[in-house]
Amino acid sequence: MLSTTKRKVLEALSKAYPLDLSITEVAKRAKISKPTASTWLKVLEAEGKIVLSRRVGKAKFYRIKKGDVKT
């Protein structure tokens, strides 16, 4: 079973697809703190559900994997 916070992060990325989101954008959309968003993004990346799509300066942008998009 997914935790509520993990589900919020996945939903934020799923709704934004095909766009990628920064950690700050994920935090705002999921209504969680940036450190919490960062932690869950790392977990989801390790699980293979999302990918680190690009870096702009220090900012990291994540995108949900295409097969995991929920419409």
Buried (B, 14 or more C-beta within 10 A) or exposed (E): EEEEBBEBBBBBBBBBBEEBBBBEBBBBBBEBEEEBBBBBBBBBBEEEBBBEBEEEEEEBBBBBEEEBBEE
